[in-house]
């Protein structure tokens, strides 16, 4: 198969076989056994399986097939390598995180350590018995290197699985309880099953290779005998030149030889035909197993990776590396190509010696099947490793990376293919999926949209990195109805042409299927997506609670249902989500939710993480929560009337009312003065709902104020004041309410108040009790500008003059 790594085979690790005596205790005595690998194994029916499928009970009195196949037992004189390997394996189990790509170096060190120990032990073998052991240990070291050099994490996973089962056997023997956490999770079990299937495919492919060689040898001998029969036939034609007596004697002998040889040829022809049919049937079974394995890898594992990639674009966890998937795809490519070459050799043998029968048709069908399999493998493993951004702007650079997972094994890199990127509309993408011609039209122009795939020898990857693409222009279609420009979808199509096997096969490949946006989704699905997006955007581990999701459901569906389960069967359309305004408001659901994420991300993330912002409650719910609380208890909620607004609701008994709502603060307001400082200014707010002292929650976020002048200047500061509550604040300047002070937040520093403007006779609370900040901020900014000027006597308070 041209260049590439040698075929990988499972390598015997080094461990100690388990034995149990009459007292059912696990013995530690080592026994010397044959180190040669045993016959291939199939998974047994026991639920407690070793990695190779043998039952652990077979280890009681002698090394089981698993020990012969996956381990090499050692005598007491050889236990040094066993102990060292065991300690290294346990070190890998304890300290290597399989999900962390950064741990690959530790796995590589583990692999190198095992190989060094095997080679060191091989060098110390002496004598006649040691000579054979030395060869086998060296062979094992080479197999370890070839098998796990590109994917050392697989070695860690294998060792971890073996140790888990060994520990379980020890616990069973000593009647000890199982640990709370299991090392062999469902994913590792599935990976082991995939690796076992690869081993089975390797063995059956080797078996058909041997059968093919046997068929070839048998056919070659048949051809020799057939030529002998033809020589005898030629001798018959020459008998007429001999005398009668000699001719009669020779004719009798030739007839006997010819009859015997023709009978043998007839029998051997039937045998050859039987060999051919049996070989074709074996190839049929191999292809069935290959197709099943390929379906598992491409339709399950690779699709799951692509799904994780999609979710990562919306705030989900990273999709992970492609190294394991590439390793599997390369094994598939290698085995598929070997079987394809075998089928072609079988076809050549049939053409060399035609024998009437069903074999020709069987081989033709096999050839078509194997071509379909390799075509599906090549086209499915051409993937977009790094997606372009979801929103593109013209004249702005963006990047993307495409990768062919089987490029190294199929020697595609020997003739480096070129990948082209074009932008197409949603309608064009749907036409491509239906194999309809789009006349090579595009919906825009991308600069630097062609790139040659490069093969990286160190990593074995074949990929193309588009680093400087730029959308020069975009061609939009006519919009229908209420569709906005932001709803029009496009996709970047990556396409290339790969030649495999010296141009034997040529494939036209395109990138993945564009995202299909459903018209409706169930509310629980939307909840999951909203929570994932919320945590990613806010960059917080505090996600949406059931109470938060219930509030969102009530808001979206304009319902008063009190249980989240009531909404589980309800679906949400795109129009409900981001096209139609919510009932009674001038914004859509997504606009409101996006505003919440924006204000939290930019200004309120610490307070959200601390649980200081209750957030998802409406005005009536806030009333119900505060009504029985002591005066000065307040909560922070997201405003219904202002996108991205946060309002303060608090309890304070007065002749007119006992519950108050401050007009919402927005991102613009928080860029002028932080939420913590604003709350610190309002000294009559004492407890964060339900009963947490305000300063305990917010004091660490108060902005310190310099108490001394710097370079002759006093730094001004805006102070939050609600005139109706000025007398309740207990400030020295309560009698003269100010809109801006030199004073810091009450909990930080107490200073004399420098009054600038007299009290405004008009109330800044609207009839519903909401404070209009905009009316006061213009005045405050003007005063702030004045305060930047040098002080003179007009700014000095009377008490100090």
N, C-alpha and C positions, 0 to 999 in steps of 0.2 A: 504493500500500500504506500509506496513512496516513502517520503520522510515522515517522521512522527515517532511517538514513543513506542516501545515494545509492548506487546500484548500484556495486559495486567492480569495476574492471577492472585487469588487469596494466598497470603503468606502465613505459614505457621508462626505464631508468636511463641514465646517461651514461658511456660508456666508449670505448675506442679499438679499432676493428676490427683484426684480426690479418692480416698479409700475409707471404708468404714468397717470396723470389726464387729464382734458379736454384741458388745455393749453399746452399739449405735453411736459411739463417739468418733469424731473425725480424727483420723490419724495423720500425722505429718511425715510419716516415713516415705521417702522417695523410692521408686522402683525404676530400674533401667529398662526402657522399652525401645522397640524399633523406632527410629526417628523418621522413617519414610512416610510421606503423606498417604493416607488411606484412600479408599475408593470414594467417589462422589456420593453425597448424602442428600436425601430429600427430607423435608420437614415432617416430623412425626405428628401424631394426633395429640400428644400431650400439650397441655397449655403452658407447661414450664419447659421452654425450649432453650437450647443453647443457640448461639448465633448461627451455627451450621445446621441446626435442626435436630440433632441427636438428643435423646432423653438423658437427663443427668443421672438417672438411676443406674445407668450402665457403667458408671464410674466406681461402683462399690468395690469390686474386686479386681478390676483390670482397667487400663485406660480405654475409654470409649472411643467410638469412631470420631467423635468431635475432638478428642484429645489428639488423635492421630492426624486429623485433618487440619485443625486450627492451632495445635500446640505441639511442642516437642518436650516430652518428659525427660528428666535428667536423673542421673544417679547421684548419690551423695557427693561424689567427687566433682560433680558439675553444678552443685546447687549455688555456687557463687554468682553465676550469671543469672540464675533464677531470682535470687534475692534482689540483686541490683535492678533487674528489669522490673520486678514487682514494685520496688520502691519508686522507680521512675514512673511507672504506670499510675501509682497512687498519687504521686505529685501532680501528674497531668489531670487526674480526675478532680483533685481538690482545687487546683488553681487556674485551670484553663476554662474560660467561658466560651462555649461553642457558638454562641450567638454574637460574639464580639470579634469582628475581623482583625482587630488589633492584636488578638491573641495568637495569630497565625505564627508569629516568631517563636512563641513557646512550644507550639506543636512541632515546628520544624526542629527545634532543639531536642525535643523528646525523640523524634524519629532518628536524628543523627546519633543520639546516645544509644539507642537500641542497636543501630547498625554497628557502631563502634564496639559495643559489648560482644556482639556476635562475631565480628572479625577478630577481636582480641581472643575470644575463647577458641576460635578456629585455629589461631596461630599457636596455641598451647597444646594442641592435640598431637600426640606421638604414638608410635606403634602401628600395628596392622589395623586394630580396631579404630584407633584415632584417625587413621587416614581417611576412612569412609566418612566418619563424623565431620572431619575438617572440610571435606568437599561439600557435604550437605549444609553445614553451617554457613559456608561462603555463598552457597546457592540461595539460602534463605535471606542473607543480607542483601544480595542483589535483587531478589524479589521484593523485599521491603522497599528498597530504593526506587525500583521501577513502578511499584504500585502506588506508593503514598508520597512520592516526591512532589507531585503537583497539588496534592490535596492532603496535607498532613493532618488536617482536622478530622478526616475520616478515620485515621489511625486512633486519634483520641476518642472518637465516638465508639470505635470497636472495643478499645481497651476498657472504656467506661462500662460498656454493656457486659463484657465478660466479667469484670469485677463485681458488677451488681449481682449477676447470677451466682458467682462464687460465694458472695456474702449471704445471699439468700439460702444457699445450700447449708452453709455453716449455721445459720439461724435455725433452719429446719432440724438439723442434726442435734442442736443443743436446746431446742424448744424455746428459743428466744423470740420476743415479739418483733414484728416488722417495723422498720423506721417509718416516721410520718410521711416523709417525702420519698418518692420513687425516682430513681435515676433513669429508668427506662420508660420514657413517656411515649405517647402514641406516635410522635413524629420520628423518634429514633427507631421505633419498631418498623415503621413504614420504610425508612431508609435501609434498614437491614434486610427487609423483604426484597427491596429493589436490588440490593447487592447480591442476595442469594439467587435471584433470577438471572442476573448477569453471569454468575458462576455456572448456573445450569445451561445458559446459552453458550457459554464458552466451551463447556464439555460436549454438548451436542454438536456444535460446529466442528470441534476437533474430531468427533466420531464420524461425521459425514465426510470430513477431509480424509480420514483413514479409509472409509468405504470407497471414496472416489479413487484413491490410489490403488486400492485392491481391484476395483473395476477396470482401471486403466491397465494394470498388469495382466489381468485375465484376458482383456481384449487384445493386448499386444501378443500374448501367447496364442490366442485364437487366430489372429491374422497370420502368424508364422505357420501354424498348422494348415490354415487355408491355402497359403502359398505352397505348402508341401503337397496338398491335394491337387493343386493346379500343375505342379511338376509331374505328379504321377499321371495326370491326364495327358500331358505332353509326351510322356514315355509311351503311352498306349498308341499314340499316333505314329510313333516311330517303329512299332513292332512289325509293320509290313515290310520293312527292309531286311528283317532277319529270316533265317531258314525256318522251315515248318516245325522241326523238332524243338529248336531253341525258342521259337516264337511261342509254342504251346507252353513250354516250361515257364518262360518269363510272364506270359499272360496270366497264368494261374496265380503266380506270386503277386503280380500287380493288382489283380482283381481282389485278392484277399486284403492286401494293404489298403486299397482304395475303399473297399466296403467298410473295413474297420474304421478308417479315418473319417469317412462321411458320417458314419453312425456317431462318432465322437463329436464331430462338428455340429451335428444336429442337436445332440444333447447339450453341448456347450453353448450353442446359440440360445437355447431356451434358458440356460443358466444365466447367460449374459443379460437377456431380457428381464429375467427375474431380478437380477442385481440392479438394473436400471430402474425398474418400477419401485423396488424397495428404497433406493436412494432418493427417488423423486418424492415418495411418500414421507421419508424422513425430512426432506427439505420443506414439504408442506407443513409438517408439525413445527419445524423450526420457525417458519415464517409466521405461523399463528402465534407462537410464543413471542416472537419479535414484535409483532403488531400489538399484542397485549402490553408488552413492556413499554413500547413507544407511546401507547395511549396513556399509560400511567404517568409517564414523564412529561409528555407534551400537553395532554389534556387536563392533567391534574396538577402536577408540580409547577410546570411553567405557567399555566393559566393562573395558579394561585399567586405566583410571583408577580405577574402582570396586574392582578387585582390589588396586591399590596402596593404596587407602584402607583396605581390610580389613587388609592386611599392616601398614600403619602403626599400626593399633590394637594389633598384636601385636609391635611393636618394629621394624617395617620402616622404610625411609626415607620421608620425607614424600611424599604422593601428587602434589604439584605443583599449580599453579594451573589454573583452568578457562578462562582467557582464550582460548587457541587453540581449544579445543573449542567455546566459545561462538561464536567468530568463524565456525567452520565450520558450526555449527548455524544461525546466523543467515543465512549464505549459502544453506544448504539451504532454510530457510523462505522466503526471498525468491524463489528460483527456483521452488519448488513453488507458491507463491501466484501467481506470474506465469503459470505453466502452467495452474493451475486457472482463473484468470480468462480465459485464452485459450480453454479448452475450453468454458466457459460462454458466451462470446461466439459461439463456433462453433455451440453448441446454439441460441442465440437466432437466428442467421442461418438455421438450418434450419427453425426454427418460423416465421420470417418468410416464407420461401419454401420450402414443402415440395416435395421432389422424391423420388419413390419410389426406394429403394435401401438399401444396408447402412449408410449413414452414421449414421443415428439410433441403431442398435444399438451401433455402434463408439463413438460419443460417450457413450452411457449407460455403457458399460463403462469408458471412460476416466475419466468422472466418479467412478465408484465406486472405481477404482484410486487416483486422486489424493487422494480423501478418506481412503482407508486409509493412504496414505503420510503425509499430514499428521497423521493421528491417531496413527500410530506415532511420529512426530517429537515431537509435543507430550507424549505420555505418557511417552516414554523420556527426555526432557530435563528432566523434573521430578525433581530429584535431591536427596539429602541432602548438602549441602556439608560441614556439620560434624556429625558423628555424636554422639549422646548417649553418655554413658559406658557401658561394657559391664556394669558392676555398679551398680545403682541402690539407694539406701537411702530408706526412707520419711522424710518430713519433711526432706528435703535438697534444696537447689536444684540444678538442672542446666540446661544450655543445649543448643540445637541450631539449625541453620540449614538451610533448604530453599531451593532456587533453581530457577527456570525459565530454561533457557538460551536460549529463543526468545521470551521475554516481550516484549522491546523491539521486535522485528521484526514480530510479529503483533499489536501494539497491545493485548496483554492488559492492560497497565497502565492503559489508558483506563477500564477498569471493574475496579478492584483486587480480585482474588479473596481470599477468606479461607481460611486453612489451619487444619485442626483436627488435633490429635494425640491419639491414644487408645492405650492399652496393651492388647494382646491376647495370648492364650496361643499356644503353638506349634500346638495343634490348630486354633485359629481361623485362624491364618495359613495353614495348609495348606488349609483349607476355602476361603479367599479365592483362593488360587492355582488352585483347581479351579472358581472362579466359583460356589461354593456359598454360599447365604445364611447369614449368621451372626446375623441378626435384630438387627444393630447392637449386639450385646453387646460389652462390654469386660470385661477381667479386673482392672480397678482404676480408680482415679480420679486424674487428673492435674490439678493446679491450674494456672491460667494457660496452658491448652492451646489457645487460639485466638489467631491472629495474622493481620493483614492484610499481604499482600505489598506491598512498597514498591519503587518504581522509582528507581534512583539514576542521575541524568542523567550524572554525570561518568564513571562506569564502564559505564553501559549495562546494569546488572544488575537483574533483578527477583527479589527474595528476601524471605523472612520470617525474622526473627531471634527465636527463642524464648529469651529471656534469663533468665526467672525461673520456669521450670516446676518443679513439685515433686510427687513421688509421695505422695499423701495416704494411700492404702490400696491393698492388693493382694489379689486373690482367688486363692487357690491351689487347684489341683485335687487330687484324691486321688492319692497317689503309689503307684506299683506296685513291688512287690518290694523290691529293695535300692536303689531310686532315692532319692537324698538331696535335701534342699531346694535345695541349690546346683546340682543338675542340671536343675531345672525352668527352662525357657527361656521368655522373653516377648519380644515385639517392640513397638516404638512405631510405630504406623501413622500416617503423615501423608497426609491426603487433602484434595482441593479440587476446585473446578469452574471451568473456564476457558471463556470465550466468545471466539470468534475471528471476525474479519470482521463486526463489528456484529451479533453473536449469530447469524450464519449457521451456525456450527458450535459445539457445546457439548461439552466433554470432561470426564468424571469421571476424575480421576487419583489414584493412590495412590503411596506411596513404593516404594522398591526391594524386591525379593524378599528375605525374611528369609534369614539365613545357613543354608545346608543343612549340617548336621553329619553327615559320613559315619560309618557304623558302624565301618569299618576304614580305615586308611591304611597305605601301605607305609612301611617303616622309613626309607628315604632321604628321603621327604617329611617325616617326623617329625623327622629329623636337621636338615633345613633350618630347620624352624619352631623347634626347640629352640635352635639356634645364633642365630637372629635374636632370639628372646626373651631369650636369655642376654645378648647384647651390649647390648640395649636396657635391660634391668633393671639390669645391673651398670654400665652406662654406660662400657663399655670397648671398645677396639678389638681387644683380645685375645679372640678367640672360642674355640670348641671345636675342638680339633685332631682328626685321625683317631684318634689314640690315646685321646683323651677320649671320642669317639663309640663306639669299640670297647668301652671300659669300660661306658658306659651301655647298650649293646646286651647285653653279658654280664649286667648287673644286671637289665635288664628281662625278658630271655628266660630267665634262670637257666641260661645256657649258658657253655661254656668255649671256644667257637670263637675261634681266634686271629687270624682275618682279618675285616676289616670287610665284605669282599665276600660272605662267607658269609651275611650278614643282609640283603643287598640285595633278595631276593625275599620276605622275611618281612613280614607285616602285623601291625599293632598295633590291637587293639580298644580302645574306650573303657573297657571293664571292666579290661583290663590296665593302661591308662594311669592311671586315677584312681578305680577302684572296688575292685579286688581288692588285698589286701596282697601285697607281694613275698614269695616263699617264705622262710620262716624269720624274717620281720620283722613288726612291727605297724604298718607304714605302707605307703602306695602309692608307686608310682614318682614320680608328680608331687609328692606331699608331700615326698619326699626331695629332688628336684631344686629345688623351690621354696625349700626351706630353705637349700640351697647358695647360690642367688641372693640370698636375704635376708641371710645373714651376710656375703657378699662386698660387697653394696651398702652395708650399714650400717657395716662395720668394716674390711674387708680389701681394698677396691678397689685401693689403691696397691700392696699386696704382690702381688696378682694381676697387675696391669699390669707389675710388675717381674719377673715370672716366679719369684718366691720361693715361691709355693704350687704344688706339683705337683698336688695336689687329687684328681684322679680315678684313684686307685689303691687297691686293697684291702690288707689286712694282709699277705697272702702276697706280693703283688707288691712291697710295700715291703720285706719281708724279702729278696726276691731282689735288689732294687736296692742294698741297703745291705750285704749280707753280705761283699762284698769291698772295702768302703771302710774307710779308717782310722777309728780311734776318734774320736768327737766329730762324725762326719758325721750329719746329720739331714735329714729331709724333713717337709713339712707336707701332710697329706692330709685329705680329707673323711671324717668318721666314718661307718661303716656302722650303728653302734648308736644314734647320736644325730642326730636331724634338725637340720640346720644346725650340726653340730659340726665342729670342726677339731682334729685330734690330731697330736701330735708323735711320730714314730718315729725312733729314733737307734741308732747302733752304739756299743757300749761293752762291751768284753770284761770278764767277771767269772767267778768260779768257777761261778756258777749259770747264767748266760746271757750272750749277747752282743748281743741285740737287745731294745729296750725300746719300750713304747708308753705314752704319757701319756694319762690319761683325757681325753676330748674337752672342749674349751672351747666354750661356746655364746655366743650374742649377749649374754646376761646377764653372762657372765664378762668379755667384752671391754668392756662398759660400765663395769666396775670397774677393770680394768687392761688396757692394750693388749697385743696379741700381741707387738709389738716389745719392750716392756718386760719381758714374761714371758720372752722368749728371752734378753734381756740379763741377766736374773737367773741364768740357768742357764749358768754360765761354762764348763762342760765340754762344751757344744755349740759346736763350733768352725767347722764347714763346712756350708753349705747345699748339699744334693745338686745337682750331683755333686761340685763341689770349690770353691765360692765361699766366701770368708771371711765369717763371719756378720756381723761388724761392718761390713764393706764393703757388705753388703746392707741391714742394719737400723739402723745407727747413726744415720742421718739421721731416723729415726722415734722414737728414744728420747726420753722426756720429761725435760727438764732439771729438776734438783732444786735448790732454793734452799739454798745452803750456810750462810746466815746466818738467824738468827731474825728474824721480822717481828713488831713490837709485842710482843716478849717471848715469842712462841709459836714452837715448832718444828713445821713442817708434817710430818705423818706420811705414810708411804708403805708400801703393801703390797708385799711381796717374795715372788716365787715361789721355793719351796724344795721339793725332793724329798729327804726325810731320808736315803734310801739313798745319795744322791750328795752329801751335804753335805761329806764328807771329800774328795771329788774336786774340789770347787769351788775349793779354795785360798783360801777366805775366812778372815779372822782369826777369825771366830766359828765355824769349822768344828767345833770340839769341842762347841759348844753350839748346836744347830740351832735356828733361830728360825722362827716362822710369820709374823712381821711385823717389819720393820726400819725404821730411819730412813734406811738407805742407799739410794742411787740404783742404777740399773743399772750393772754393773761398767764398761762402756765409757764411761760419761758422767762419773762423779765417784766418787772413793774417799773414804769417810768412816769414822770409827769406828762400829762397830755397837753399837746400844743394845739389848741383849738384854732381852726382856720375859718370855717364857715359856720354861721349860726344855724339853728335848727330850721329845717324846711317845714312849714306849717302843713303841707299836704302829705297825706299818708302814702307810703310806698308799698303798702299791702293792698291788694285788690280786694273786692268784696268777698272772694273765696279764701282770702288769707294768704295769697301768694305774693311774694316780694318781687318787684320789678327792678332787677339789677341794672338793666341798661340805662335807666333814667339817671342813675347816680354815677355810673362809671365815667361818663363824659366829664362831669365835674371833677371827679377824682383824678383823671388823667391831666386835666388842666392844672390842678393844684400840684400834682407831682412834677410837672414841668417847671412850675414856679419855684418849687423847693430845690431844684437842682442849682438855682442861682445862689451866689454868696449871701449869707445871712447879714442883715443889718438890724437896727433896733426895732424895726416894725414887726419882726418875727419873734421878738423876745416876749414871753408872757409877763403880765403885770407883776406876778408874784416874784419874778426874778429881776425886775428892772429897778 
